[in-house]
């Protein structure tokens, strides 16, 4: 009997150790996710480059407690510090950094992170007044227009792997800052070009009007000033030929009097522009459509039928009654392309900024659905029937809503990939077996794989989402039935893009193609296939995120995705992932353990959403605890200090009107540090988790959580609290 108790006690301690390790890992991952979310949020409103550098250095140093961070420019191995931040000093220290040619070469290959003793072996010398760093990380920074340099992070902690673990997220933060800087500079350049273009058009239009008036006067006085007219005509032609805008002068009958070089290159808009030719239409539209209703010049957009992608602005200015008119053409195709690129970048940034808020609000509502559904399942456990079936359908609907949130986060690059070694042949086989139940019977599937090894390092959850998106899209394109062919092979080909590879000039790829015999993708739609929120489906039958999410996932996993499509013949999507070597880990099936129950401990539930608050209270009671409920932090403090029974644990949401969970935890620590608090959050990532710590903060719960998650968390926290 004693031996059995000892074994159970050891097992419990091992489970607690594993949970603590997992919690620590989750905390670190959450810190990284929070940093990216905070940086995206903090960088968005900034409008100058200096503020961006300062924000990056301060936020990274404060979140990760990095004592020194800076940014400088490199010249002949010497780094000139431009911006710096010291965490533990009221004044900025004196910093020197020297790089040997070997260190510069290492930095050219990417981020450089190492211990200070090793740094000296490669020719990296660093001196920071008042600080003896144990680790240093250098991350090169290169923006599109300027501000090329290097970020410096110096750490003096005892953990030798701290900066190596954080180098990826630091690189992602710097990429966010670089993108913001590029956007600011691009926007400034666009504004300058627009102002300059408007000024030049106004100046040239005024010159043109004056020249045309002069020409009219010269013609009226031809008999007396033939020589002057000839000179003016020559001068006018010189001006017109050097104008970037196309100019055509028409007589009263609409026939060409003269046309400059720019106009002759705009011939797709006009059939003929030789002198004496009539110009009845421009870009297929009658000339009268371009005549202004008032004396002010008005511009109309026209695209030639031979080149629909080109955009011209056309204006017609009368020279006077029965005197003809002047047609001005300007090519704004490049300007529109730049504007569309800027709009697309701003749209992506907006999705990333809103993703955290969307996740919090949606996950809070999903949490209520999850609690209610799982409570019903617990009530009906002895009697499975129609009610349990409907309850499981409710859980499935909640999971679909959570999946939509994950799609938005995948596209906005706020999710954290969890790559592992995967046998793609077995993975595809299992996924297609699952998809067979979702695809109509009129659509058949065929899978062929070469005999090669097909190991890749990917996030399996994300990869399954990719295969599901592509297979369902393929089946939906074949309304009258057809065939989906999936092929898997291995290839070696030269690297054609700029991404570095470890294999050298040739890289081994595992290739996966999904082909259908459907309707195909029209050529005019193909450039927009991977754009977010673009869909050809009817309203309510698609979010427009499927292929955008697929593109983002493949990019996150260091792969490439392309497609070929022919109308009425079908479409083929091809995915390339870097081939890997190694042995697969075999996961044993988890053993279900009934959730632990309480012993009537008093738990205070703090939640602003009334439905979730009520359901959470009922769930806590079902798990064997005595619940009390409060709608915000202020009411919770009133209950704690009201002189009633001693509260043994506080379960609180983070984001609430008035006093939120973070403020509540801090105030409870001041008033009664013996009460542990568990914080809940629907943010993904939680923007505050990594920036707050308190001795009474026992655990975090990510919404939506399951009954088992809540039961295990409460049991672990209360056991720790009781033992202490």
NUVOTOR-347988 format. One record per residue (C-alpha): x, y, z; residue in one letter. Coordinates in pm, whole numbers, padded with zeros to 5 digits, always signed. Layout:
N
XYZa ...
//
This chain:
724
+00000+00000+00000x +00277+00246+00093x +00462+00167-00231x +00154+00238-00436x +00102+00575-00263x +00467+00661-00318x +00438+00578-00690x +00125+00787-00724x +00294+01075-00544x +00593+01053-00778x +00364+01044-01079x +00182+01352-00952x +00512+01536-00904x +00620+01441-01255x +00293+01565-01399x +00330+01892-01212x +00688+01925-01338x +00576+01864-01695x +00293+02114-01660x +00530+02374-01519x +00774+02317-01804x +00495+02339-02057x +00365+02654-01891x +00713+02809-01904x +00742+02725-02274x +00399+02870-02340x +00493+03184-02148x +00804+03230-02361x +00610+03171-02681x +00341+03408-02563x +00605+03673-02491x +00724+03647-02850x +00371+03660-02988x +00285+03952-02761x +00596+04141-02874x +00495+04105-03238x +00138+04208-03163x +00253+04508-02957x +00506+04616-03219x +00244+04596-03496x +00007+04802-03278x +00270+05055-03161x +00433+05102-03502x +00109+05155-03692x +00038+05516-03581x +00403+05629-03613x +00483+05863-03898x +00859+05925-03864x +01163+05695-03885x +01329+05817-03563x +01026+05718-03354x +01027+05371-03511x +01389+05305-03410x +01329+05431-03055x +01007+05226-03019x +01176+04903-03135x +01471+04945-02896x +01259+05043-02594x +00986+04777-02638x +01230+04490-02693x +01448+04594-02398x +01152+04639-02161x +00975+04315-02257x +01279+04085-02250x +01476+04283-01986x +01768+04331-02223x +01998+04583-02050x +02128+04746-02369x +01995+04784-02723x +02108+05012-03003x +02114+05083-03375x +02412+05200-03574x +02568+05228-03916x +02870+05024-04026x +03167+05185-04204x +03498+05002-04249x +03429+04771-03957x +03340+05051-03716x +02984+05094-03591x +02857+05447-03533x +02577+05435-03276x +02274+05639-03391x +02012+05527-03139x +02047+05338-02810x +01851+05248-02499x +01980+05144-02156x +01741+04955-01931x +01916+05002-01597x +02075+05344-01629x +01950+05700-01612x +02202+05800-01877x +02301+05645-02205x +02636+05460-02173x +02935+05512-02395x +02941+05231-02649x +03206+05119-02898x +03175+04832-03144x +03442+04712-03386x +03401+04441-03649x +03680+04251-03818x +03643+04151-04186x +03554+03802-04063x +03277+03938-03840x +03147+04160-04122x +03135+03855-04353x +02943+03658-04088x +02699+03947-04050x +02642+03958-04426x +02500+03608-04405x +02231+03707-04154x +02197+03763-03782x +02505+03711-03564x +02446+03593-03207x +02707+03455-02974x +02865+03479-02632x +03109+03765-02570x +03412+03533-02538x +03329+03370-02873x +03267+03713-03026x +03627+03805-02964x +03745+03494-03152x +03572+03610-03469x +03693+03967-03439x +03393+04128-03269x +03493+04379-03000x +03230+04549-02787x +03258+04790-02497x +02956+04927-02307x +03017+05153-02010x +02866+05010-01689x +02777+04676-01849x +02960+04347-01888x +02750+04158-02142x +02758+03782-02159x +02583+03759-02495x +02553+03988-02794x +02330+03974-03100x +02378+04172-03420x +02092+04180-03670x +02147+04353-04006x +01880+04600-04116x +01821+04697-04475x +01523+04908-04581x +01414+04976-04934x +01531+05336-04953x +01775+05416-04669x +01871+05357-04303x +02086+05053-04371x +02265+04945-04056x +02269+04695-03771x +02068+04641-03453x +02269+04557-03136x +02129+04368-02836x +02354+04302-02534x +02245+04072-02251x +02415+03999-01919x +02191+03716-01795x +02308+03373-01687x +02102+03189-01951x +02347+03129-02243x +02061+03043-02481x +01845+03351-02416x +01941+03557-02720x +01972+03253-02953x +01612+03161-02857x +01490+03511-02922x +01682+03583-03242x +01395+03473-03470x +01134+03694-03302x +01383+03982-03290x +01434+03942-03665x +01055+03944-03714x +01026+04264-03507x +01294+04429-03720x +01116+04311-04037x +00798+04482-03909x +00994+04802-03844x +01158+04785-04188x +00818+04740-04354x +00680+05040-04163x +00981+05254-04261x +00940+05150-04626x +00571+05240-04612x +00646+05585-04465x +00915+05657-04723x +00704+05521-05007x +00407+05733-04900x +00623+06046-04875x +00768+05976-05218x +00422+05922-05364x +00296+06248-05216x +00598+06435-05350x +00553+06285-05695x +00183+06372-05697x +00252+06732-05598x +00530+06759-05855x +00313+06605-06124x +00024+06838-06050x +00257+07137-06055x +00410+07033-06386x +00072+06964-06543x -00057+07303-06433x +00256+07475-06566x +00249+07287-06895x -00124+07333-06939x -00079+07706-06886x +00207+07709-07137x -00004+07513-07380x -00297+07750-07345x -00077+08053-07395x +00089+07890-07695x -00246+07798-07848x -00376+08153-07801x -00060+08286-07958x -00106+08047-08249x -00464+08165-08301x -00351+08527-08308x -00068+08449-08544x -00301+08277-08789x -00544+08576-08787x -00257+08806-08870x -00091+08575-09120x -00064+08826-09404x +00115+09077-09183x +00329+08848-08971x +00412+08536-09176x +00765+08524-09046x +00657+08565-08682x +00397+08289-08722x +00656+08053-08863x +00887+08123-08568x +00610+08075-08316x +00509+07750-08478x +00863+07624-08450x +00882+07727-08085x +00547+07564-08012x +00650+07236-08169x +00970+07236-07964x +00774+07281-07641x +00520+07016-07733x +00779+06758-07834x +00947+06783-07494x +00628+06755-07291x +00579+06420-07108x +00207+06447-07176x +00067+06373-07518x -00079+06683-07689x -00299+06691-07999x -00429+07014-08147x -00754+06979-08340x -00925+07225-08568x -01295+07314-08556x -01381+07001-08761x -01196+06771-08524x -00901+06710-08755x -00540+06690-08638x -00341+07008-08674x -00036+06884-08485x +00061+06613-08236x +00372+06575-08019x +00591+06268-07971x +00417+06156-07652x +00081+06159-07832x +00214+05947-08116x +00321+05683-07862x -00037+05677-07730x -00172+05542-08059x -00372+05258-07890x -00614+05530-07779x -00653+05691-08123x -00665+05515-08459x -00468+05785-08652x -00300+06108-08546x -00140+06225-08865x -00209+06587-08961x -00539+06615-09141x -00683+06296-08991x -01014+06315-08807x -01028+06215-08440x -01390+06115-08380x -01312+05891-08079x -01054+05849-07805x -01025+05501-07657x -01354+05408-07820x -01542+05701-07665x -01676+05999-07867x -01470+06313-07854x -01770+06505-07714x -01751+06297-07392x -01424+06466-07305x -01536+06826-07361x -01577+07004-07025x -01915+07141-06925x -01745+07452-06779x -01431+07647-06846x -01234+07429-06602x -01024+07142-06733x -01167+06801-06644x -00982+06470-06672x -01142+06138-06773x -00980+05794-06749x -00955+05575-07058x -00802+05230-07115x -00724+05114-07470x -00899+04796-07581x -00566+04645-07688x -00415+04692-07339x -00682+04698-07063x -00413+04724-06792x -00294+05063-06922x -00463+05377-06785x -00460+05722-06951x -00609+06048-06834x -00756+06259-07114x -00864+06624-07113x -01002+06836-07400x -00966+07213-07380x -01153+07436-07628x -00940+07701-07794x -01234+07928-07850x -01555+07937-08044x -01507+07759-08376x -01131+07760-08318x -01076+07395-08241x -00947+07231-07925x -00645+07080-07755x -00636+06715-07640x -00397+06630-07354x -00307+06268-07279x -00103+06150-06981x -00007+05791-06897x -00081+05725-06526x -00035+05346-06539x +00278+05341-06320x +00123+05586-06075x -00181+05361-06033x +00038+05053-05982x +00230+05228-05702x -00097+05343-05542x -00242+04989-05556x +00074+04844-05400x +00055+05097-05117x -00314+05022-05064x -00241+04648-05054x +00033+04698-04794x -00192+04917-04581x -00468+04654-04606x -00233+04382-04477x -00121+04607-04193x -00485+04679-04103x -00563+04306-04090x -00269+04251-03857x -00374+04542-03635x -00735+04422-03605x -00656+04053-03568x -00592+04071-03191x -00917+04255-03124x -01113+04017-03348x -00964+03717-03172x -01045+03855-02824x -01410+03937-02896x -01477+03623-03097x -01296+03386-02861x -01490+03530-02566x -01819+03439-02737x -01684+03102-02848x -01583+03040-02485x -01947+03070-02380x -02053+02823-02648x -01776+02581-02547x -01861+02593-02176x -02233+02544-02240x -02180+02259-02486x -01930+02074-02267x -02155+02119-01963x -02442+01962-02155x -02215+01674-02255x -02122+01619-01890x -02493+01618-01793x -02584+01373-02068x -02277+01150-02036x -02469+00841-01912x -02738+00875-02182x -02593+00943-02531x -02867+01036-02775x -03001+01310-03000x -02929+01578-02741x -02562+01481-02723x -02547+01481-03103x -02683+01834-03120x -02446+01942-02843x -02149+01807-03039x -02277+01999-03342x -02264+02315-03126x -01902+02239-03041x -01828+02184-03411x -01979+02523-03497x -01764+02683-03228x -01457+02518-03375x -01548+02651-03722x -01567+03003-03579x -01231+02956-03406x -01089+02827-03736x -01197+03148-03913x -01004+03347-03650x -00702+03125-03711x -00732+03195-04087x -00720+03570-04025x -00422+03528-03792x -00245+03300-04046x -00281+03564-04315x -00168+03849-04086x +00134+03634-03980x +00044+03652-03609x +00038+03281-03556x +00342+03088-03435x +00437+02786-03643x +00520+02461-03466x +00724+02277-03727x +00810+01911-03692x +00940+01635-03915x +00655+01492-04126x +00638+01200-04372x +00443+01377-04646x +00335+01053-04819x +00165+00920-04504x +00033+01266-04411x -00131+01320-04752x -00277+00969-04749x -00442+01025-04410x -00566+01373-04503x -00721+01256-04832x -00897+00974-04647x -01056+01237-04424x -01141+01463-04720x -01318+01176-04900x -01606+01226-04656x -01632+01595-04746x -01607+01574-05125x -01916+01488-05334x -01945+01134-05472x -01935+01273-05828x -01572+01379-05768x -01306+01108-05757x -00957+01141-05608x -00635+00980-05725x -00304+00988-05535x +00034+00893-05688x +00366+00919-05505x +00719+00838-05614x +00928+00586-05422x +01158+00854-05284x +01167+00966-04923x +00931+01261-04864x +01033+01409-04529x +00963+01780-04470x +00967+02007-04165x +00631+02183-04141x +00352+02267-03902x +00115+01969-03958x -00195+02162-03850x -00125+02438-04100x -00035+02191-04376x -00363+02003-04326x -00545+02337-04363x -00360+02398-04692x -00455+02056-04835x -00816+02100-04721x -00843+02446-04882x -00700+02329-05215x -00901+02003-05229x -01232+02170-05141x -01170+02452-05390x -01096+02189-05656x -01417+01995-05582x -01626+02315-05587x -01495+02398-05935x -01642+02071-06068x -02016+02113-06018x -02093+01832-06265x -01831+01596-06127x -01471+01532-06222x -01140+01409-06088x -00883+01542-05841x -00530+01413-05902x -00271+01448-05626x +00093+01377-05711x +00397+01367-05482x +00758+01359-05597x +01110+01480-05515x +01316+01708-05735x +01641+01898-05738x +01650+02225-05922x +01848+02548-05913x +01728+02810-05670x +01577+03096-05873x +01472+03331-05592x +01680+03529-05344x +01615+03311-05040x +01931+03152-04895x +01960+02775-04875x +02190+02545-04682x +02229+02310-04977x +02417+02551-05203x +02325+02640-05562x +02089+02340-05591x +01820+02250-05341x +01626+01926-05290x +01251+01986-05287x +00952+01771-05203x +00682+01866-05455x +00307+01820-05413x +00057+01902-05688x -00324+01908-05673x -00497+01909-06013x -00864+01920-06106x -01069+01895-06426x -01288+02190-06335x -01380+02518-06498x -01037+02678-06458x -00948+03031-06353x -01006+03314-06605x -00689+03506-06700x -00822+03836-06563x -00872+03676-06217x -00540+03490-06193x -00333+03792-06069x -00572+03826-05770x -00593+03459-05662x -00373+03499-05353x -00511+03839-05248x -00702+03851-04915x -01082+03879-04921x -01092+03818-05299x -01352+03557-05393x -01571+03471-05690x -01818+03283-05470x -02160+03416-05382x -02201+03628-05069x -02207+03407-04762x -02028+03115-04937x -01670+03217-04884x -01447+03454-04687x -01187+03513-04956x -00914+03409-04711x -00861+03045-04815x -00593+03090-05083x -00443+03396-04910x -00408+03183-04595x -00261+02899-04803x -00001+03133-04955x +00093+03272-04613x +00127+02923-04457x +00356+02796-04734x +00573+03109-04706x +00594+03066-04327x +00715+02708-04378x +00992+02819-04621x +00812+02682-04924x +00681+02806-05259x +00337+02774-05422x +00249+02832-05789x -00044+02748-06013x -00138+02694-06376x -00492+02714-06506x -00672+02686-06841x -01039+02781-06872x -01269+02476-06913x -00972+02240-06868x -00871+02267-06504x -00623+02405-06254x -00303+02269-06096x -00154+02406-05773x +00206+02300-05701x +00369+02325-05357x +00747+02296-05304x +00889+02236-04957x +01258+02188-04866x +01341+01818-04832x +01466+01705-04489x +01660+01414-04344x +01605+01241-04011x +01386+00996-03820x +01020+01046-03738x +00896+01058-03381x +00609+00820-03312x +00348+00978-03084x +00165+00745-02850x -00210+00801-02818x -00302+01013-02513x -00474+00845-02219x -00793+01020-02115x -00800+01108-01747x -01119+01239-01587x -01081+01605-01488x -00995+01660-01120x -01268+01794-00894x -01255+02044-00612x -01355+02015-00249x -01591+02312-00225x -01313+02573-00234x -01446+02928-00280x -01361+03060-00631x -01434+03421-00741x -01517+03440-01118x -01459+03789-01269x -01596+03835-01625x -01765+04137-01791x -01968+03932-02042x -02282+03828-01848x -02342+03507-02044x -01985+03383-02014x -01978+03489-01646x -02291+03287-01566x -02178+02981-01762x -01829+02992-01611x -01979+03009-01261x -02198+02707-01331x -01902+02515-01472x -01689+02594-01167x -01972+02463-00949x -02000+02144-01156x -01627+02087-01104x -01679+02076-00724x -01605+02438-00624x -01820+02711-00469x -01839+03005-00714x -01886+03378-00655x -01926+03613-00955x -01822+03973-01025x -01861+04180-01342x -01530+04369-01315x -01219+04420-01101x -01377+04686-00878x -01668+04461-00781x -01423+04173-00723x -01223+04386-00476x -01545+04478-00295x -01628+04107-00254x -01275+04021-00139x -01277+04295+00125x -01638+04247+00232x -01566+04034+00535x -01725+03717+00396x -01577+03367+00369x -01214+03356+00260x -01173+03338-00115x -00919+03076-00213x -00875+03161-00586x -00969+03440-00830x -01047+03349-01195x -01049+03675-01395x -01072+03793-01755x -00796+04035-01870x -00983+04286-02087x -01277+04442-01899x -01424+04795-01878x -01296+04990-01582x -01054+04773-01384x -00925+04480-01590x -00754+04158-01486x -00400+04300-01488x -00495+04586-01253x -00695+04346-01036x -00395+04112-00995x -00170+04402-00899x -00419+04534-00641x -00478+04185-00494x -00102+04144-00458x -00095+04466-00255x -00398+04384-00038x -00378+04008+00010x -00090+03833-00172x -00205+03493-00039x -00495+03480-00290x -00376+03327-00621x -00520+03464-00945x -00570+03290-01280x -00607+03526-01577x -00813+03447-01890x -00766+03616-02227x -00922+03596-02571x -00641+03789-02739x -00418+03604-02981x -00153+03695-02897x -00227+03846-02557x -00075+04197-02572x -00007+04216-02199x +00103+03869-02093x +00471+03909-02140x +00484+04254-01985x +00326+04162-01651x +00431+03933-01373x +00327+03916-01012x +00386+03665-00731x +00012+03597-00700x -00030+03534-01077x -00064+03155-01078x -00162+03071-01438x -00299+03195-01772x -00589+03044-01969x -00630+03111-02340x -00991+03144-02457x -01159+02932-02574x -01049+02669-02322x -01201+02328-02249x -01348+02188-01929x -01033+01977-01883x -00813+02288-01922x -01006+02472-01651x -01029+02171-01417x -00657+02094-01437x -00558+02459-01392x -00779+02508-01084x -00660+02181-00928x -00291+02262-00989x -00315+02618-00857x -00512+02524-00545x -00281+02235-00464x +00018+02468-00488x -00160+02732-00281x -00259+02482-00011x +00089+02333+00016x +00251+02675+00049x 
//
